[in-house]
Amino acid sequence: MDFTFNEEQTLIQDQVDQFIQKEYDWETRQSLSNSDLGFGDDNWQKFAELGWLGISTSEECGGFGGSAIESMLIMEAFGKGLVVEPFLETIIMCGGLIDEHGTDQQKSSILESAIEGKMHLAMAYAEPQSRFNLSDVVTEAKEDGDSFVLNGYKSVVMNGPSANKLIVSARTSGAQLDENGITLFLIDGDAEGLNKTNYKTVDGRRASDLTIENVKVTKDDIIGQINDGFTLLDSSIDRAILAISAEAVGAMEVLYKTTVEYTKTREQFGTSIGKFQVLQHRMVDMFMEYEQCKSLLYMATMKQEEGSIDSKKAISGLKYQVGKAGKFIGQQAVQLHGGMGVTDELNVGHYFKRLTTIGTIFGNTDYHLKKYSSL
């Protein structure tokens, strides 16, 4: 495989890195995370102006027709800055799904607005009992003439508080665990009968729990085909796993480099602790875990882009390694920083929180190890 980036991809990588370094320092990030919105609307508009929101969208829908590689580069840079803007939820998950499977009307009314930074999206697929099983759906949609009536409950909907439109998975036929019989519906963020319980997550983001009571939608609000939503949802989650794995790689790089620099200046027994051999071994292990994740990320992204038959296996292997490495690197960084590592003022603990969250989103290490073995 050729892991060399082309000229355009290198320019994108440099552009996002420069934005993080010059305009997204730690104090700015913290003020955005602690704001009522939870992110910067000005930053979101700038993402749109720079073309980042349309990079992975097809040219037919107003985007630039980029690949998973461009998305990977953006998300890796975002991981370095712990960016809180909802690029993953709006563009990668929902935007990609509508781009591939939406109707012409859905594409023109939703994707164009999302690319311009005028619309936020969120995907409501998880339920309290479902754990990581995408087919475990009890939220139901009953046909009512030319419409459907939705009832149910969705948990931990990332970017739910700001979402103008939500993609909701609901069962239109079959039993609770059947893959067949799931349909994806678009509903308005302020639809009658939709109640949101909004909250701040441990990693500084925003999410919602949704209570759906007799929310009415039309057949024009269906994405894809009736009863065939699982396949679409499964594909979207695979793209999201690649994206958050890239974000995790960026966060790991900052953590291990920050830790190495700190051990050069922190003195104990009259010398810097970075000279102690046992701590040097730990930092080498941190570096090795990071490098393994980065290599797996590149491999899985290329396999996904090429449509390889074992891309799903590669993605599960990547997610397992990211969860394992994120925990190890985060724990070592906190311990080597001592008590400072868990303070709110230092960024180390916040990177660890995000890596811990990423390790759980879309399936933890146990889940993906079993999935990898079965594949």
Secondary structure, 3 states (H helix, E strand, C coil): CCCCCCHHHHHHHHHHHHHHHHHCCHHHHHHHHCCCCCCCHHHHHHHHHCCHHHCCCCHHHCCCCCCHHHHHHHHHHHHHHCCCCCHHHHHHHHHHHHHHHCCHHHHHHHHHHHHCCCCCEEEECCCCCCCCCCCCCCCEEEEECCEEEEEEEEEEEECHHHCCEEEEEEECCCCCCCCCCEEEEEEECCCCCEEEEEEECCCCCEEEEEEEEEEEEEHHHEECCCCEHHHHHHHHHHHHHHHHHHHHHHHHHHHHHHHHHHHHHCEECCEEHHHCHHHHHHHHHHHHHHHHHHHHHHHHHHHHHHCCCCHHHHHHHHHHHHHHHHHHHHHHHHHHHHHHHHCCCCHHHHHHHHHHHHHHCCCCHHHHHHHHHHC
